[in-house]
Amino acid sequence: MKVILTHEVSKLGTAGDVVDVKPGFARNYLLRNNLATEWTKGGQKQVDSITKARETRSIKTLEEAKSVKGNLENAKVTLKARAGENGRLFGAVTTGEIADAIKEAGAGSVDKRKIEITTPMRSLGEYSVLVRLHPEVQATVDVKVARA
């Protein structure tokens, strides 16, 4: 089944890509979570508008992405969260909260959709987070979750 991705999906593609996936995956995950729309003949206009919007938001050059990567990897990112007595958080840390913490640390603004959490952050401690800056450049940011 052909679908047009409206958001970035790990290991599948970025917004605006036309991909061929199994019908069950498209119906039960991509379409239900508004990550994609079905491919139609008039879908090319939608693909063009999505790619144009993505280009305006994305980092233009590889050199710029590498400089942002250096800023992110050198930044001390600390995130304050409410936790219980045993250090377990009330909820989990989201990508939006991480993006705000990166901005507060002075490492620049990062789109929350470019952040990928490899292990769920449900307790106090230090975690590594992957930030996809460019198709060829990924930065690893160390995030410390502290008690609020």
C-alpha positions in Angstrom: 0.0 0.0 0.0 1.4 3.4 -1.0 1.3 6.2 1.6 2.6 9.7 1.9 4.4 10.3 5.2 3.3 13.5 6.9 5.8 13.2 9.8 9.2 11.6 10.2 9.1 7.9 11.1 12.2 6.1 12.3 13.6 3.6 9.8 11.0 4.4 7.3 11.4 8.0 6.0 10.8 11.7 6.5 7.8 13.9 5.9 6.9 14.1 2.2 8.3 10.7 1.3 6.1 8.2 -0.6 6.7 4.8 0.7 5.2 1.3 0.1 4.3 -0.5 3.3 2.1 -3.4 4.3 -1.6 -2.6 4.5 -1.9 -3.6 8.2 1.0 -1.3 9.2 -0.5 1.5 7.2 -4.0 1.2 8.6 -3.1 0.3 12.2 -0.2 2.6 12.9 0.6 5.2 10.2 -2.9 6.3 9.3 -4.3 5.9 12.9 -1.6 8.1 14.4 -1.8 10.7 11.6 1.8 9.9 10.5 0.8 9.3 6.9 -2.1 9.7 4.4 -3.1 7.4 1.6 -1.5 8.0 -1.8 -3.8 9.5 -4.4 -3.3 11.1 -7.8 -3.7 14.5 -6.3 -1.3 13.6 -3.5 1.7 15.0 -5.4 0.6 18.6 -4.5 0.6 17.5 -0.8 4.0 16.0 -1.2 5.4 19.2 -2.7 3.9 21.4 0.1 5.3 19.0 2.8 8.8 19.0 1.3 8.8 22.8 0.9 7.8 23.2 4.6 10.4 20.7 5.6 13.1 22.5 3.7 12.4 25.8 5.4 12.6 24.2 8.9 15.6 22.0 8.2 19.2 22.8 8.6 20.5 23.8 5.1 24.0 22.6 4.9 26.2 19.9 6.2 28.7 22.3 7.7 25.9 24.0 9.7 24.7 20.7 10.9 28.2 19.7 12.1 28.6 23.0 14.0 25.2 22.5 15.7 26.3 18.9 16.5 29.4 20.3 18.3 27.2 22.7 20.3 24.8 19.9 21.3 27.4 17.4 22.3 29.3 19.9 24.5 26.2 21.2 26.2 25.3 20.4 29.8 21.6 19.6 29.6 19.9 19.2 33.0 16.2 18.5 33.2 14.2 19.0 36.4 11.3 16.6 37.0 9.2 15.6 40.0 10.1 12.2 41.5 9.1 10.0 44.4 11.2 8.8 47.3 12.9 6.0 45.4 13.9 8.3 42.4 11.1 7.1 40.1 9.5 10.0 38.1 5.8 10.8 38.1 5.4 10.1 34.4 8.1 10.1 31.8 10.3 12.7 30.2 9.0 13.7 26.7 10.9 15.0 23.6 9.3 18.4 24.1 10.7 18.7 27.6 14.1 17.7 26.3 13.9 20.3 23.4 13.1 23.0 26.0 16.0 21.9 28.2 18.4 22.0 25.3 17.2 25.5 24.5 17.6 26.6 28.1 21.1 25.1 28.2 22.1 27.5 25.4 22.8 24.9 22.8 20.2 26.2 20.3 16.7 25.3 19.4 16.0 21.7 18.3 12.7 20.5 16.8 11.2 18.0 19.2 10.4 15.7 16.3 14.1 15.3 15.6 14.8 13.9 19.1 14.8 10.2 19.5 14.7 8.7 23.0 16.4 5.3 23.0 15.5 4.2 26.6 12.5 5.6 28.4 13.3 8.2 31.0 11.3 7.2 34.0 13.8 7.6 36.9 16.4 10.1 38.0 19.9 9.8 36.3 21.8 10.4 33.2 20.6 9.4 29.7 21.8 9.6 26.1 19.4 11.0 23.5 19.9 11.0 19.7 19.1 14.1 17.7 18.9 13.8 14.0 20.1 17.2 12.6 20.6 16.2 8.9 20.3 13.0 7.0 24.1 12.5 7.4 24.6 14.1 10.9 23.3 12.8 14.2 24.3 14.2 17.6 24.2 12.3 20.9 23.2 14.6 23.8 23.7 13.6 27.4 20.7 14.6 29.5 20.7 14.6 33.3 17.3 14.2 35.0 17.4 15.8 38.4 14.8 16.1 41.2 12.7 19.3 41.0 
